Amino acid sequence: MDDLIYEEFKGTGNMELHLSRKLQERRIFPALDVVRSGTRREELLLDAETLRKVWLLRRMVAQMMASPPGGAGYDITTATEALLQQMRKTRTNHQFLDILTKNAR
């Protein structure tokens, strides 16, 4: 029943937040599926530079979870743990995105 209600309202929302049971079972919090979650109109919420960095972040996480040879082949827990480890090294989201894009070059 919940799935039916979700599908009915899915098109009306601005944001989709997907949680991962696998992350929750491993006690990795927040148990957020970064690749599947997002906001439809991010371009209205973020400036162009920040938006570019957020898209890069999503592409990097998706590539971490993609199968080799194109990706690293990590499962969602390994990819999320790596992401959280990098986030803990910074004090702000802005600083995190700056470091992320410097490392991506």
C-alpha positions in Angstrom: 0.0 0.0 0.0 2.8 2.4 0.8 4.4 1.9 -2.6 1.0 2.7 -4.3 0.7 5.9 -2.3 4.3 6.8 -3.0 3.9 6.3 -6.8 0.8 8.4 -6.8 2.5 11.4 -5.1 5.9 10.9 -6.6 5.3 13.3 -9.5 4.1 16.1 -7.2 7.1 16.4 -4.9 10.2 18.5 -5.4 12.6 16.2 -3.6 13.1 12.4 -3.4 15.0 11.1 -0.4 15.9 7.4 -0.7 17.1 5.5 2.3 19.2 2.3 2.1 18.2 -0.7 4.2 21.7 -2.1 3.6 23.3 1.0 5.1 20.9 1.0 8.0 21.6 -2.7 8.7 25.3 -1.9 8.8 24.6 1.0 11.1 26.0 3.6 8.7 24.1 6.8 9.2 22.7 8.8 7.6 21.5 5.7 5.6 21.0 7.9 2.5 21.3 6.6 -1.0 23.1 9.6 -2.6 22.7 8.3 -6.2 19.0 7.8 -6.1 18.1 10.9 -4.0 17.9 14.4 -5.3 16.0 17.6 -5.9 14.2 18.2 -9.2 15.0 21.9 -9.4 18.5 22.2 -7.8 19.4 24.9 -10.2 16.9 27.2 -8.4 18.4 26.4 -5.0 22.1 26.5 -5.8 24.4 28.9 -7.6 26.0 27.6 -10.8 29.4 26.7 -9.2 27.9 24.8 -6.3 25.5 23.0 -8.6 28.4 21.9 -10.8 30.2 20.5 -7.7 27.1 18.7 -6.4 26.6 17.1 -9.8 30.3 16.1 -9.8 29.8 14.5 -6.3 26.9 12.4 -7.6 28.8 11.3 -10.7 31.8 10.3 -8.5 29.6 8.3 -6.1 27.8 6.6 -9.1 31.2 5.8 -10.6 32.4 4.3 -7.3 29.4 1.9 -7.4 29.6 1.1 -11.1 31.0 -2.2 -12.2 34.6 -2.4 -13.5 36.2 -1.6 -15.8 34.3 1.8 -15.9 33.8 2.0 -12.2 35.4 0.9 -8.9 32.8 -1.8 -8.2 32.2 -0.7 -4.6 28.9 -1.6 -2.9 26.8 1.2 -1.4 28.3 0.7 2.1 31.9 1.1 0.9 31.1 4.1 -1.2 29.1 5.8 1.5 31.8 5.1 4.1 34.4 6.7 1.8 32.2 9.7 1.3 31.5 10.1 5.0 35.2 9.8 5.8 36.0 12.7 3.4 33.1 14.7 4.9 34.4 14.3 8.4 37.6 16.0 7.4 35.8 19.3 6.6 33.8 21.8 8.7 31.3 23.0 6.0 29.6 21.7 2.9 31.3 24.4 0.9 34.7 23.3 2.1 33.9 19.6 1.4 32.8 20.4 -2.2 35.9 22.5 -2.8 38.2 19.7 -1.7 36.2 17.2 -3.7 36.5 19.1 -6.9 40.3 19.8 -6.3 40.8 16.0 -5.9 38.8 15.2 -9.0 41.1 17.3 -11.3 
